[in-house]
Amino acid sequence: MADMSPLFRRKAQDGQGRIVTLIRKPGCHLCDDAQVVVEKVCGEVGVEWEAKDISLDRQLHDQYWEQIPVVLVDGRQHTFWRVDEQRLRKALTE
């Protein structure tokens, strides 16, 4: 079997097409801490991220209000309350 070209290998490793979602609420110190980790790790590995505010989205509020902050990777729950930098990096680079 032929090895992938460097172009395809680079695309697979640089995080293109992946997204991290931080579900948070205003005035939440754990959310602020989580955002620092998400920004750092996503910046290092080249993965896009977004923040969603549960106070503006009833469905997110109903689903996650007891777990805030929540981090989703590609739409699937990765963690809640505290974000482990090494664990998030590993999830985004494997």
PyMOL Python script that loads the backbone (N, CA, C, O; Angstrom):
from pymol import cmd

cmd.read_pdbstr("""\
ATOM      1  N   MET A   1       0.846  -1.177   0.000  1.00  0.00           N
ATOM      2  CA  MET A   1       0.000   0.000   0.000  1.00  0.00           C
ATOM      3  C   MET A   1       0.890   1.238   0.000  1.00  0.00           C
ATOM      4  O   MET A   1       1.858   1.306   0.758  1.00  0.00           O
ATOM      5  N   ALA A   2       0.576   2.201  -0.831  1.00  0.00           N
ATOM      6  CA  ALA A   2       1.384   3.415  -0.927  1.00  0.00           C
ATOM      7  C   ALA A   2       1.174   4.313   0.277  1.00  0.00           C
ATOM      8  O   ALA A   2       0.080   4.389   0.836  1.00  0.00           O
ATOM      9  N   ASP A   3       2.231   4.985   0.662  1.00  0.00           N
ATOM     10  CA  ASP A   3       2.183   5.954   1.757  1.00  0.00           C
ATOM     11  C   ASP A   3       1.444   7.202   1.289  1.00  0.00           C
ATOM     12  O   ASP A   3       1.506   7.559   0.113  1.00  0.00           O
ATOM     13  N   MET A   4       0.735   7.874   2.219  1.00  0.00           N
ATOM     14  CA  MET A   4       0.037   9.112   1.860  1.00  0.00           C
ATOM     15  C   MET A   4       1.033  10.186   1.476  1.00  0.00           C
ATOM     16  O   MET A   4       2.140  10.241   2.010  1.00  0.00           O
ATOM     17  N   SER A   5       0.640  11.029   0.558  1.00  0.00           N
ATOM     18  CA  SER A   5       1.501  12.140   0.182  1.00  0.00           C
ATOM     19  C   SER A   5       1.646  13.086   1.373  1.00  0.00           C
ATOM     20  O   SER A   5       0.768  13.132   2.234  1.00  0.00           O
ATOM     21  N   PRO A   6       2.743  13.839   1.429  1.00  0.00           N
ATOM     22  CA  PRO A   6       2.935  14.788   2.532  1.00  0.00           C
ATOM     23  C   PRO A   6       1.791  15.789   2.647  1.00  0.00           C
ATOM     24  O   PRO A   6       1.464  16.209   3.757  1.00  0.00           O
ATOM     25  N   LEU A   7       1.177  16.180   1.544  1.00  0.00           N
ATOM     26  CA  LEU A   7       0.071  17.133   1.597  1.00  0.00           C
ATOM     27  C   LEU A   7      -1.084  16.568   2.415  1.00  0.00           C
ATOM     28  O   LEU A   7      -1.621  17.252   3.286  1.00  0.00           O
ATOM     29  N   PHE A   8      -1.470  15.325   2.140  1.00  0.00           N
ATOM     30  CA  PHE A   8      -2.579  14.731   2.873  1.00  0.00           C
ATOM     31  C   PHE A   8      -2.201  14.462   4.323  1.00  0.00           C
ATOM     32  O   PHE A   8      -3.033  14.631   5.215  1.00  0.00           O
ATOM     33  N   ARG A   9      -1.005  14.061   4.569  1.00  0.00           N
ATOM     34  CA  ARG A   9      -0.552  13.847   5.937  1.00  0.00           C
ATOM     35  C   ARG A   9      -0.626  15.139   6.726  1.00  0.00           C
ATOM     36  O   ARG A   9      -1.084  15.143   7.869  1.00  0.00           O
ATOM     37  N   ARG A  10      -0.177  16.242   6.126  1.00  0.00           N
ATOM     38  CA  ARG A  10      -0.177  17.526   6.824  1.00  0.00           C
ATOM     39  C   ARG A  10      -1.611  17.944   7.148  1.00  0.00           C
ATOM     40  O   ARG A  10      -1.879  18.415   8.253  1.00  0.00           O
ATOM     41  N   LYS A  11      -2.521  17.781   6.212  1.00  0.00           N
ATOM     42  CA  LYS A  11      -3.909  18.152   6.462  1.00  0.00           C
ATOM     43  C   LYS A  11      -4.499  17.324   7.595  1.00  0.00           C
ATOM     44  O   LYS A  11      -5.242  17.852   8.423  1.00  0.00           O
ATOM     45  N   ALA A  12      -4.186  16.065   7.644  1.00  0.00           N
ATOM     46  CA  ALA A  12      -4.725  15.215   8.702  1.00  0.00           C
ATOM     47  C   ALA A  12      -4.173  15.618  10.064  1.00  0.00           C
ATOM     48  O   ALA A  12      -4.859  15.470  11.076  1.00  0.00           O
ATOM     49  N   GLN A  13      -2.949  16.122  10.102  1.00  0.00           N
ATOM     50  CA  GLN A  13      -2.324  16.444  11.374  1.00  0.00           C
ATOM     51  C   GLN A  13      -2.577  17.872  11.822  1.00  0.00           C
ATOM     52  O   GLN A  13      -2.415  18.167  13.006  1.00  0.00           O
ATOM     53  N   ASP A  14      -2.968  18.772  10.925  1.00  0.00           N
ATOM     54  CA  ASP A  14      -3.060  20.167  11.340  1.00  0.00           C
ATOM     55  C   ASP A  14      -4.427  20.558  11.884  1.00  0.00           C
ATOM     56  O   ASP A  14      -4.654  21.735  12.165  1.00  0.00           O
ATOM     57  N   GLY A  15      -5.335  19.618  12.038  1.00  0.00           N
ATOM     58  CA  GLY A  15      -6.599  19.892  12.687  1.00  0.00           C
ATOM     59  C   GLY A  15      -7.676  20.473  11.792  1.00  0.00           C
ATOM     60  O   GLY A  15      -8.743  20.838  12.285  1.00  0.00           O
ATOM     61  N   GLN A  16      -7.434  20.570  10.497  1.00  0.00           N
ATOM     62  CA  GLN A  16      -8.442  21.129   9.601  1.00  0.00           C
ATOM     63  C   GLN A  16      -9.713  20.296   9.681  1.00  0.00           C
ATOM     64  O   GLN A  16      -9.676  19.066   9.697  1.00  0.00           O
ATOM     65  N   GLY A  17     -10.832  20.999   9.732  1.00  0.00           N
ATOM     66  CA  GLY A  17     -12.111  20.319   9.773  1.00  0.00           C
ATOM     67  C   GLY A  17     -12.567  19.944  11.169  1.00  0.00           C
ATOM     68  O   GLY A  17     -13.692  19.477  11.343  1.00  0.00           O
ATOM     69  N   ARG A  18     -11.738  20.133  12.146  1.00  0.00           N
ATOM     70  CA  ARG A  18     -12.104  19.823  13.531  1.00  0.00           C
ATOM     71  C   ARG A  18     -12.602  21.091  14.190  1.00  0.00           C
ATOM     72  O   ARG A  18     -12.253  22.196  13.773  1.00  0.00           O
ATOM     73  N   ILE A  19     -13.419  20.933  15.222  1.00  0.00           N
ATOM     74  CA  ILE A  19     -13.881  22.099  15.978  1.00  0.00           C
ATOM     75  C   ILE A  19     -14.089  21.733  17.443  1.00  0.00           C
ATOM     76  O   ILE A  19     -14.614  20.671  17.778  1.00  0.00           O
ATOM     77  N   VAL A  20     -13.665  22.640  18.289  1.00  0.00           N
ATOM     78  CA  VAL A  20     -13.887  22.523  19.727  1.00  0.00           C
ATOM     79  C   VAL A  20     -14.935  23.563  20.097  1.00  0.00           C
ATOM     80  O   VAL A  20     -14.844  24.722  19.693  1.00  0.00           O
ATOM     81  N   THR A  21     -15.916  23.145  20.860  1.00  0.00           N
ATOM     82  CA  THR A  21     -16.960  24.055  21.326  1.00  0.00           C
ATOM     83  C   THR A  21     -16.887  24.131  22.845  1.00  0.00           C
ATOM     84  O   THR A  21     -16.936  23.110  23.531  1.00  0.00           O
ATOM     85  N   LEU A  22     -16.772  25.336  23.355  1.00  0.00           N
ATOM     86  CA  LEU A  22     -16.795  25.580  24.792  1.00  0.00           C
ATOM     87  C   LEU A  22     -18.174  26.112  25.132  1.00  0.00           C
ATOM     88  O   LEU A  22     -18.559  27.192  24.682  1.00  0.00           O
ATOM     89  N   ILE A  23     -18.916  25.355  25.924  1.00  0.00           N
ATOM     90  CA  ILE A  23     -20.237  25.790  26.361  1.00  0.00           C
ATOM     91  C   ILE A  23     -20.059  26.379  27.748  1.00  0.00           C
ATOM     92  O   ILE A  23     -19.603  25.708  28.674  1.00  0.00           O
ATOM     93  N   ARG A  24     -20.434  27.664  27.874  1.00  0.00           N
ATOM     94  CA  ARG A  24     -20.126  28.412  29.085  1.00  0.00           C
ATOM     95  C   ARG A  24     -21.273  29.330  29.447  1.00  0.00           C
ATOM     96  O   ARG A  24     -22.285  29.395  28.748  1.00  0.00           O
ATOM     97  N   LYS A  25     -21.101  30.039  30.551  1.00  0.00           N
ATOM     98  CA  LYS A  25     -22.069  31.057  30.945  1.00  0.00           C
ATOM     99  C   LYS A  25     -21.306  32.245  31.525  1.00  0.00           C
ATOM    100  O   LYS A  25     -20.173  32.099  31.982  1.00  0.00           O
ATOM    101  N   PRO A  26     -21.930  33.416  31.503  1.00  0.00           N
ATOM    102  CA  PRO A  26     -21.278  34.615  32.035  1.00  0.00           C
ATOM    103  C   PRO A  26     -21.019  34.498  33.539  1.00  0.00           C
ATOM    104  O   PRO A  26     -21.795  33.888  34.275  1.00  0.00           O
ATOM    105  N   GLY A  27     -19.914  35.097  33.974  1.00  0.00           N
ATOM    106  CA  GLY A  27     -19.594  35.145  35.397  1.00  0.00           C
ATOM    107  C   GLY A  27     -19.124  33.833  36.000  1.00  0.00           C
ATOM    108  O   GLY A  27     -19.129  33.673  37.220  1.00  0.00           O
ATOM    109  N   CYS A  28     -18.722  32.903  35.168  1.00  0.00           N
ATOM    110  CA  CYS A  28     -18.309  31.569  35.623  1.00  0.00           C
ATOM    111  C   CYS A  28     -16.783  31.496  35.592  1.00  0.00           C
ATOM    112  O   CYS A  28     -16.178  31.506  34.520  1.00  0.00           O
ATOM    113  N   HIS A  29     -16.159  31.422  36.783  1.00  0.00           N
ATOM    114  CA  HIS A  29     -14.687  31.389  36.803  1.00  0.00           C
ATOM    115  C   HIS A  29     -14.130  30.098  36.216  1.00  0.00           C
ATOM    116  O   HIS A  29     -13.055  30.117  35.616  1.00  0.00           O
ATOM    117  N   LEU A  30     -14.828  28.982  36.373  1.00  0.00           N
ATOM    118  CA  LEU A  30     -14.367  27.735  35.754  1.00  0.00           C
ATOM    119  C   LEU A  30     -14.428  27.847  34.225  1.00  0.00           C
ATOM    120  O   LEU A  30     -13.589  27.291  33.517  1.00  0.00           O
ATOM    121  N   CYS A  31     -15.427  28.571  33.735  1.00  0.00           N
ATOM    122  CA  CYS A  31     -15.554  28.791  32.290  1.00  0.00           C
ATOM    123  C   CYS A  31     -14.384  29.625  31.771  1.00  0.00           C
ATOM    124  O   CYS A  31     -13.833  29.346  30.706  1.00  0.00           O
ATOM    125  N   ASP A  32     -14.013  30.649  32.537  1.00  0.00           N
ATOM    126  CA  ASP A  32     -12.867  31.474  32.156  1.00  0.00           C
ATOM    127  C   ASP A  32     -11.589  30.642  32.118  1.00  0.00           C
ATOM    128  O   ASP A  32     -10.783  30.765  31.196  1.00  0.00           O
ATOM    129  N   ASP A  33     -11.414  29.789  33.136  1.00  0.00           N
ATOM    130  CA  ASP A  33     -10.236  28.909  33.190  1.00  0.00           C
ATOM    131  C   ASP A  33     -10.233  27.949  32.002  1.00  0.00           C
ATOM    132  O   ASP A  33      -9.195  27.725  31.379  1.00  0.00           O
ATOM    133  N   ALA A  34     -11.399  27.384  31.693  1.00  0.00           N
ATOM    134  CA  ALA A  34     -11.508  26.441  30.575  1.00  0.00           C
ATOM    135  C   ALA A  34     -11.181  27.137  29.258  1.00  0.00           C
ATOM    136  O   ALA A  34     -10.530  26.552  28.393  1.00  0.00           O
ATOM    137  N   GLN A  35     -11.623  28.368  29.104  1.00  0.00           N
ATOM    138  CA  GLN A  35     -11.373  29.086  27.856  1.00  0.00           C
ATOM    139  C   GLN A  35      -9.887  29.323  27.640  1.00  0.00           C
ATOM    140  O   GLN A  35      -9.409  29.255  26.508  1.00  0.00           O
ATOM    141  N   VAL A  36      -9.155  29.599  28.702  1.00  0.00           N
ATOM    142  CA  VAL A  36      -7.707  29.789  28.587  1.00  0.00           C
ATOM    143  C   VAL A  36      -7.064  28.521  28.023  1.00  0.00           C
ATOM    144  O   VAL A  36      -6.228  28.598  27.123  1.00  0.00           O
ATOM    145  N   VAL A  37      -7.450  27.363  28.546  1.00  0.00           N
ATOM    146  CA  VAL A  37      -6.889  26.091  28.083  1.00  0.00           C
ATOM    147  C   VAL A  37      -7.302  25.811  26.638  1.00  0.00           C
ATOM    148  O   VAL A  37      -6.471  25.417  25.820  1.00  0.00           O
ATOM    149  N   VAL A  38      -8.572  26.011  26.324  1.00  0.00           N
ATOM    150  CA  VAL A  38      -9.069  25.756  24.963  1.00  0.00           C
ATOM    151  C   VAL A  38      -8.350  26.650  23.955  1.00  0.00           C
ATOM    152  O   VAL A  38      -7.907  26.178  22.908  1.00  0.00           O
ATOM    153  N   GLU A  39      -8.236  27.939  24.271  1.00  0.00           N
ATOM    154  CA  GLU A  39      -7.541  28.865  23.362  1.00  0.00           C
ATOM    155  C   GLU A  39      -6.096  28.440  23.133  1.00  0.00           C
ATOM    156  O   GLU A  39      -5.609  28.453  22.002  1.00  0.00           O
ATOM    157  N   LYS A  40      -5.417  28.066  24.209  1.00  0.00           N
ATOM    158  CA  LYS A  40      -4.011  27.678  24.116  1.00  0.00           C
ATOM    159  C   LYS A  40      -3.837  26.424  23.261  1.00  0.00           C
ATOM    160  O   LYS A  40      -3.064  26.418  22.303  1.00  0.00           O
ATOM    161  N   VAL A  41      -4.556  25.372  23.613  1.00  0.00           N
ATOM    162  CA  VAL A  41      -4.390  24.093  22.922  1.00  0.00           C
ATOM    163  C   VAL A  41      -4.835  24.203  21.466  1.00  0.00           C
ATOM    164  O   VAL A  41      -4.134  23.730  20.571  1.00  0.00           O
ATOM    165  N   CYS A  42      -5.965  24.807  21.222  1.00  0.00           N
ATOM    166  CA  CYS A  42      -6.453  24.938  19.841  1.00  0.00           C
ATOM    167  C   CYS A  42      -5.490  25.781  19.011  1.00  0.00           C
ATOM    168  O   CYS A  42      -5.263  25.482  17.839  1.00  0.00           O
ATOM    169  N   GLY A  43      -4.928  26.822  19.598  1.00  0.00           N
ATOM    170  CA  GLY A  43      -3.952  27.639  18.896  1.00  0.00           C
ATOM    171  C   GLY A  43      -2.700  26.864  18.544  1.00  0.00           C
ATOM    172  O   GLY A  43      -2.140  27.034  17.461  1.00  0.00           O
ATOM    173  N   GLU A  44      -2.260  26.016  19.456  1.00  0.00           N
ATOM    174  CA  GLU A  44      -1.041  25.232  19.226  1.00  0.00           C
ATOM    175  C   GLU A  44      -1.224  24.157  18.160  1.00  0.00           C
ATOM    176  O   GLU A  44      -0.316  23.899  17.371  1.00  0.00           O
ATOM    177  N   VAL A  45      -2.397  23.532  18.138  1.00  0.00           N
ATOM    178  CA  VAL A  45      -2.592  22.414  17.207  1.00  0.00           C
ATOM    179  C   VAL A  45      -3.354  22.818  15.948  1.00  0.00           C
ATOM    180  O   VAL A  45      -3.560  21.992  15.058  1.00  0.00           O
ATOM    181  N   GLY A  46      -3.771  24.076  15.868  1.00  0.00           N
ATOM    182  CA  GLY A  46      -4.423  24.568  14.661  1.00  0.00           C
ATOM    183  C   GLY A  46      -5.852  24.120  14.483  1.00  0.00           C
ATOM    184  O   GLY A  46      -6.297  23.876  13.361  1.00  0.00           O
ATOM    185  N   VAL A  47      -6.579  24.008  15.585  1.00  0.00           N
ATOM    186  CA  VAL A  47      -7.979  23.601  15.529  1.00  0.00           C
ATOM    187  C   VAL A  47      -8.852  24.810  15.852  1.00  0.00           C
ATOM    188  O   VAL A  47      -8.573  25.562  16.786  1.00  0.00           O
ATOM    189  N   GLU A  48      -9.903  24.981  15.073  1.00  0.00           N
ATOM    190  CA  GLU A  48     -10.844  26.069  15.298  1.00  0.00           C
ATOM    191  C   GLU A  48     -11.652  25.806  16.569  1.00  0.00           C
ATOM    192  O   GLU A  48     -11.935  24.657  16.908  1.00  0.00           O
ATOM    193  N   TRP A  49     -12.022  26.891  17.273  1.00  0.00           N
ATOM    194  CA  TRP A  49     -12.870  26.723  18.442  1.00  0.00           C
ATOM    195  C   TRP A  49     -13.909  27.835  18.481  1.00  0.00           C
ATOM    196  O   TRP A  49     -13.749  28.887  17.863  1.00  0.00           O
ATOM    197  N   GLU A  50     -14.978  27.569  19.226  1.00  0.00           N
ATOM    198  CA  GLU A  50     -16.052  28.524  19.392  1.00  0.00           C
ATOM    199  C   GLU A  50     -16.572  28.451  20.818  1.00  0.00           C
ATOM    200  O   GLU A  50     -16.414  27.433  21.492  1.00  0.00           O
ATOM    201  N   ALA A  51     -17.188  29.525  21.272  1.00  0.00           N
ATOM    202  CA  ALA A  51     -17.820  29.541  22.595  1.00  0.00           C
ATOM    203  C   ALA A  51     -19.317  29.725  22.395  1.00  0.00           C
ATOM    204  O   ALA A  51     -19.752  30.507  21.550  1.00  0.00           O
ATOM    205  N   LYS A  52     -20.094  28.999  23.176  1.00  0.00           N
ATOM    206  CA  LYS A  52     -21.548  29.143  23.166  1.00  0.00           C
ATOM    207  C   LYS A  52     -21.998  29.424  24.598  1.00  0.00           C
ATOM    208  O   LYS A  52     -21.530  28.792  25.545  1.00  0.00           O
ATOM    209  N   ASP A  53     -22.900  30.369  24.737  1.00  0.00           N
ATOM    210  CA  ASP A  53     -23.385  30.842  26.027  1.00  0.00           C
ATOM    211  C   ASP A  53     -24.719  30.176  26.343  1.00  0.00           C
ATOM    212  O   ASP A  53     -25.686  30.353  25.602  1.00  0.00           O
ATOM    213  N   ILE A  54     -24.786  29.409  27.440  1.00  0.00           N
ATOM    214  CA  ILE A  54     -26.042  28.722  27.761  1.00  0.00           C
ATOM    215  C   ILE A  54     -27.158  29.687  28.132  1.00  0.00           C
ATOM    216  O   ILE A  54     -28.332  29.324  28.055  1.00  0.00           O
ATOM    217  N   SER A  55     -26.817  30.911  28.533  1.00  0.00           N
ATOM    218  CA  SER A  55     -27.870  31.868  28.872  1.00  0.00           C
ATOM    219  C   SER A  55     -28.592  32.378  27.623  1.00  0.00           C
ATOM    220  O   SER A  55     -29.646  33.004  27.731  1.00  0.00           O
ATOM    221  N   LEU A  56     -28.035  32.117  26.445  1.00  0.00           N
ATOM    222  CA  LEU A  56     -28.646  32.550  25.188  1.00  0.00           C
ATOM    223  C   LEU A  56     -29.268  31.399  24.398  1.00  0.00           C
ATOM    224  O   LEU A  56     -29.844  31.619  23.332  1.00  0.00           O
ATOM    225  N   ASP A  57     -29.156  30.174  24.912  1.00  0.00           N
ATOM    226  CA  ASP A  57     -29.632  29.002  24.175  1.00  0.00           C
ATOM    227  C   ASP A  57     -30.321  28.053  25.154  1.00  0.00           C
ATOM    228  O   ASP A  57     -29.663  27.381  25.948  1.00  0.00           O
ATOM    229  N   ARG A  58     -31.635  28.005  25.091  1.00  0.00           N
ATOM    230  CA  ARG A  58     -32.426  27.206  26.041  1.00  0.00           C
ATOM    231  C   ARG A  58     -32.072  25.718  25.974  1.00  0.00           C
ATOM    232  O   ARG A  58     -31.998  25.050  27.005  1.00  0.00           O
ATOM    233  N   GLN A  59     -31.855  25.204  24.769  1.00  0.00           N
ATOM    234  CA  GLN A  59     -31.533  23.782  24.629  1.00  0.00           C
ATOM    235  C   GLN A  59     -30.197  23.457  25.303  1.00  0.00           C
ATOM    236  O   GLN A  59     -30.092  22.461  26.019  1.00  0.00           O
ATOM    237  N   LEU A  60     -29.179  24.289  25.078  1.00  0.00           N
ATOM    238  CA  LEU A  60     -27.887  24.071  25.732  1.00  0.00           C
ATOM    239  C   LEU A  60     -28.022  24.204  27.246  1.00  0.00           C
ATOM    240  O   LEU A  60     -27.419  23.440  28.000  1.00  0.00           O
ATOM    241  N   HIS A  61     -28.818  25.179  27.685  1.00  0.00           N
ATOM    242  CA  HIS A  61     -29.039  25.365  29.121  1.00  0.00           C
ATOM    243  C   HIS A  61     -29.640  24.104  29.741  1.00  0.00           C
ATOM    244  O   HIS A  61     -29.151  23.601  30.753  1.00  0.00           O
ATOM    245  N   ASP A  62     -30.704  23.607  29.121  1.00  0.00           N
ATOM    246  CA  ASP A  62     -31.378  22.424  29.649  1.00  0.00           C
ATOM    247  C   ASP A  62     -30.473  21.195  29.653  1.00  0.00           C
ATOM    248  O   ASP A  62     -30.558  20.358  30.552  1.00  0.00           O
ATOM    249  N   GLN A  63     -29.617  21.091  28.657  1.00  0.00           N
ATOM    250  CA  GLN A  63     -28.756  19.910  28.528  1.00  0.00           C
ATOM    251  C   GLN A  63     -27.523  19.962  29.432  1.00  0.00           C
ATOM    252  O   GLN A  63     -27.101  18.929  29.952  1.00  0.00           O
ATOM    253  N   TYR A  64     -26.936  21.155  29.628  1.00  0.00           N
ATOM    254  CA  TYR A  64     -25.618  21.230  30.254  1.00  0.00           C
ATOM    255  C   TYR A  64     -25.517  22.070  31.527  1.00  0.00           C
ATOM    256  O   TYR A  64     -24.428  22.165  32.093  1.00  0.00           O
ATOM    257  N   TRP A  65     -26.605  22.683  32.002  1.00  0.00           N
ATOM    258  CA  TRP A  65     -26.472  23.669  33.069  1.00  0.00           C
ATOM    259  C   TRP A  65     -25.776  23.152  34.317  1.00  0.00           C
ATOM    260  O   TRP A  65     -25.138  23.942  35.013  1.00  0.00           O
ATOM    261  N   GLU A  66     -25.867  21.876  34.633  1.00  0.00           N
ATOM    262  CA  GLU A  66     -25.204  21.335  35.828  1.00  0.00           C
ATOM    263  C   GLU A  66     -23.729  21.001  35.584  1.00  0.00           C
ATOM    264  O   GLU A  66     -23.006  20.707  36.536  1.00  0.00           O
ATOM    265  N   GLN A  67     -23.274  21.041  34.342  1.00  0.00           N
ATOM    266  CA  GLN A  67     -21.914  20.611  34.025  1.00  0.00           C
ATOM    267  C   GLN A  67     -21.006  21.740  33.558  1.00  0.00           C
ATOM    268  O   GLN A  67     -19.841  21.482  33.255  1.00  0.00           O
ATOM    269  N   ILE A  68     -21.469  22.941  33.487  1.00  0.00           N
ATOM    270  CA  ILE A  68     -20.718  24.065  32.915  1.00  0.00           C
ATOM    271  C   ILE A  68     -19.384  24.246  33.609  1.00  0.00           C
ATOM    272  O   ILE A  68     -19.329  24.151  34.835  1.00  0.00           O
ATOM    273  N   PRO A  69     -18.310  24.502  32.888  1.00  0.00           N
ATOM    274  CA  PRO A  69     -18.192  24.525  31.438  1.00  0.00           C
ATOM    275  C   PRO A  69     -18.115  23.114  30.856  1.00  0.00           C
ATOM    276  O   PRO A  69     -17.659  22.173  31.505  1.00  0.00           O
ATOM    277  N   VAL A  70     -18.569  23.003  29.632  1.00  0.00           N
ATOM    278  CA  VAL A  70     -18.529  21.745  28.900  1.00  0.00           C
ATOM    279  C   VAL A  70     -17.719  21.975  27.631  1.00  0.00           C
ATOM    280  O   VAL A  70     -17.870  22.997  26.962  1.00  0.00           O
ATOM    281  N   VAL A  71     -16.862  21.017  27.309  1.00  0.00           N
ATOM    282  CA  VAL A  71     -16.089  21.094  26.067  1.00  0.00           C
ATOM    283  C   VAL A  71     -16.530  19.952  25.166  1.00  0.00           C
ATOM    284  O   VAL A  71     -16.539  18.787  25.563  1.00  0.00           O
ATOM    285  N   LEU A  72     -16.896  20.319  23.934  1.00  0.00           N
ATOM    286  CA  LEU A  72     -17.229  19.342  22.905  1.00  0.00           C
ATOM    287  C   LEU A  72     -16.103  19.329  21.879  1.00  0.00           C
ATOM    288  O   LEU A  72     -15.561  20.378  21.531  1.00  0.00           O
ATOM    289  N   VAL A  73     -15.757  18.159  21.405  1.00  0.00           N
ATOM    290  CA  VAL A  73     -14.807  18.015  20.315  1.00  0.00           C
ATOM    291  C   VAL A  73     -15.571  17.389  19.160  1.00  0.00           C
ATOM    292  O   VAL A  73     -16.058  16.262  19.253  1.00  0.00           O
ATOM    293  N   ASP A  74     -15.665  18.139  18.072  1.00  0.00           N
ATOM    294  CA  ASP A  74     -16.417  17.683  16.898  1.00  0.00           C
ATOM    295  C   ASP A  74     -17.847  17.287  17.271  1.00  0.00           C
ATOM    296  O   ASP A  74     -18.382  16.307  16.752  1.00  0.00           O
ATOM    297  N   GLY A  75     -18.460  18.060  18.179  1.00  0.00           N
ATOM    298  CA  GLY A  75     -19.847  17.847  18.550  1.00  0.00           C
ATOM    299  C   GLY A  75     -20.100  16.809  19.620  1.00  0.00           C
ATOM    300  O   GLY A  75     -21.240  16.619  20.042  1.00  0.00           O
ATOM    301  N   ARG A  76     -19.048  16.129  20.070  1.00  0.00           N
ATOM    302  CA  ARG A  76     -19.198  15.100  21.114  1.00  0.00           C
ATOM    303  C   ARG A  76     -18.579  15.601  22.410  1.00  0.00           C
ATOM    304  O   ARG A  76     -17.522  16.232  22.402  1.00  0.00           O
ATOM    305  N   GLN A  77     -19.245  15.314  23.520  1.00  0.00           N
ATOM    306  CA  GLN A  77     -18.748  15.804  24.807  1.00  0.00           C
ATOM    307  C   GLN A  77     -17.387  15.194  25.124  1.00  0.00           C
ATOM    308  O   GLN A  77     -17.208  13.976  25.123  1.00  0.00           O
ATOM    309  N   HIS A  78     -16.439  16.083  25.395  1.00  0.00           N
ATOM    310  CA  HIS A  78     -15.078  15.675  25.739  1.00  0.00           C
ATOM    311  C   HIS A  78     -14.889  15.720  27.253  1.00  0.00           C
ATOM    312  O   HIS A  78     -14.350  14.782  27.840  1.00  0.00           O
ATOM    313  N   THR A  79     -15.327  16.802  27.883  1.00  0.00           N
ATOM    314  CA  THR A  79     -15.141  16.958  29.319  1.00  0.00           C
ATOM    315  C   THR A  79     -16.092  18.010  29.854  1.00  0.00           C
ATOM    316  O   THR A  79     -16.775  18.692  29.089  1.00  0.00           O
ATOM    317  N   PHE A  80     -16.132  18.137  31.176  1.00  0.00           N
ATOM    318  CA  PHE A  80     -16.887  19.206  31.810  1.00  0.00           C
ATOM    319  C   PHE A  80     -16.185  19.610  33.100  1.00  0.00           C
ATOM    320  O   PHE A  80     -15.318  18.895  33.602  1.00  0.00           O
ATOM    321  N   TRP A  81     -16.570  20.762  33.623  1.00  0.00           N
ATOM    322  CA  TRP A  81     -16.019  21.418  34.807  1.00  0.00           C
ATOM    323  C   TRP A  81     -14.578  21.869  34.640  1.00  0.00           C
ATOM    324  O   TRP A  81     -14.314  23.071  34.619  1.00  0.00           O
ATOM    325  N   ARG A  82     -13.658  20.956  34.523  1.00  0.00           N
ATOM    326  CA  ARG A  82     -12.244  21.327  34.374  1.00  0.00           C
ATOM    327  C   ARG A  82     -11.670  20.698  33.103  1.00  0.00           C
ATOM    328  O   ARG A  82     -11.932  19.535  32.797  1.00  0.00           O
ATOM    329  N   VAL A  83     -10.889  21.484  32.378  1.00  0.00           N
ATOM    330  CA  VAL A  83     -10.326  21.021  31.119  1.00  0.00           C
ATOM    331  C   VAL A  83      -8.857  20.683  31.347  1.00  0.00           C
ATOM    332  O   VAL A  83      -8.075  21.542  31.755  1.00  0.00           O
ATOM    333  N   ASP A  84      -8.488  19.453  31.088  1.00  0.00           N
ATOM    334  CA  ASP A  84      -7.105  19.016  31.201  1.00  0.00           C
ATOM    335  C   ASP A  84      -6.402  19.286  29.872  1.00  0.00           C
ATOM    336  O   ASP A  84      -6.781  18.742  28.835  1.00  0.00           O
ATOM    337  N   GLU A  85      -5.380  20.126  29.918  1.00  0.00           N
ATOM    338  CA  GLU A  85      -4.668  20.546  28.710  1.00  0.00           C
ATOM    339  C   GLU A  85      -4.107  19.363  27.924  1.00  0.00           C
ATOM    340  O   GLU A  85      -4.269  19.299  26.705  1.00  0.00           O
ATOM    341  N   GLN A  86      -3.453  18.432  28.606  1.00  0.00           N
ATOM    342  CA  GLN A  86      -2.836  17.294  27.910  1.00  0.00           C
ATOM    343  C   GLN A  86      -3.889  16.377  27.295  1.00  0.00           C
ATOM    344  O   GLN A  86      -3.701  15.867  26.190  1.00  0.00           O
ATOM    345  N   ARG A  87      -4.984  16.170  28.000  1.00  0.00           N
ATOM    346  CA  ARG A  87      -6.044  15.299  27.483  1.00  0.00           C
ATOM    347  C   ARG A  87      -6.699  15.915  26.249  1.00  0.00           C
ATOM    348  O   ARG A  87      -6.981  15.208  25.282  1.00  0.00           O
ATOM    349  N   LEU A  88      -6.943  17.232  26.272  1.00  0.00           N
ATOM    350  CA  LEU A  88      -7.527  17.900  25.115  1.00  0.00           C
ATOM    351  C   LEU A  88      -6.577  17.863  23.935  1.00  0.00           C
ATOM    352  O   LEU A  88      -7.001  17.593  22.811  1.00  0.00           O
ATOM    353  N   ARG A  89      -5.298  18.131  24.169  1.00  0.00           N
ATOM    354  CA  ARG A  89      -4.312  18.076  23.095  1.00  0.00           C
ATOM    355  C   ARG A  89      -4.271  16.690  22.462  1.00  0.00           C
ATOM    356  O   ARG A  89      -4.224  16.562  21.238  1.00  0.00           O
ATOM    357  N   LYS A  90      -4.288  15.665  23.286  1.00  0.00           N
ATOM    358  CA  LYS A  90      -4.259  14.282  22.785  1.00  0.00           C
ATOM    359  C   LYS A  90      -5.503  13.982  21.946  1.00  0.00           C
ATOM    360  O   LYS A  90      -5.402  13.343  20.898  1.00  0.00           O
ATOM    361  N   ALA A  91      -6.663  14.433  22.391  1.00  0.00           N
ATOM    362  CA  ALA A  91      -7.903  14.201  21.636  1.00  0.00           C
ATOM    363  C   ALA A  91      -7.862  14.891  20.278  1.00  0.00           C
ATOM    364  O   ALA A  91      -8.451  14.400  19.315  1.00  0.00           O
ATOM    365  N   LEU A  92      -7.173  16.021  20.193  1.00  0.00           N
ATOM    366  CA  LEU A  92      -7.146  16.776  18.951  1.00  0.00           C
ATOM    367  C   LEU A  92      -6.021  16.356  18.003  1.00  0.00           C
ATOM    368  O   LEU A  92      -6.027  16.742  16.834  1.00  0.00           O
ATOM    369  N   THR A  93      -5.077  15.589  18.481  1.00  0.00           N
ATOM    370  CA  THR A  93      -3.941  15.210  17.633  1.00  0.00           C
ATOM    371  C   THR A  93      -3.909  13.731  17.282  1.00  0.00           C
ATOM    372  O   THR A  93      -3.027  13.294  16.543  1.00  0.00           O
ATOM    373  N   GLU A  94      -4.834  12.969  17.789  1.00  0.00           N
ATOM    374  CA  GLU A  94      -4.869  11.534  17.456  1.00  0.00           C
ATOM    375  C   GLU A  94      -5.694  11.271  16.241  1.00  0.00           C
ATOM    376  O   GLU A  94      -5.829  10.120  15.823  1.00  0.00           O
TER     377      GLU A  94
END
""", "prot")
cmd.dss("prot")
cmd.show_as("cartoon", "prot")
cmd.util.cbc("prot")
cmd.orient("prot")
